[in-house]
Amino acid sequence: MLDDANVKAGQIVEIPFYAEDFTGVYGAQFTMNLSGTLEELVSGGLDIKEQLQCSNGNLIVSFNDAKKDLM
């Protein structure tokens, strides 16, 4: 969890997302409401840039790994 933060116009804010154990996770999704401008999205361990959308002040993240074997 992140604490609330007051930021100024033009200030860059980095919001990290972490998972301790991603074993057996085939997908995830969430929406984050934005009240400012989204300048850049940076993917870390997962290459999900193609699965991110920004619409009407919302960052929409929907990730699924179709390459995993379903057993």
Stockholm file with secondary structure:
# STOCKHOLM 1.0

chainA/1-71         MLDDANVKAGQIVEIPFYAEDFTGVYGAQFTMNLSGTLEELVSGGLDIKEQLQCSNGNLIVSFNDAKKDLM
#=GR chainA/1-71 SS CCCCCCCCTTCCCCCCCCCSCCTTCCEEEEEEECSSCCCCCCCCSSCCGGGEEEETTEEEEEEECTTSCCC
#=GC SS_cons        CCCCCCCCTTCCCCCCCCCSCCTTCCEEEEEEECSSCCCCCCCCSSCCGGGEEEETTEEEEEEECTTSCCC
//
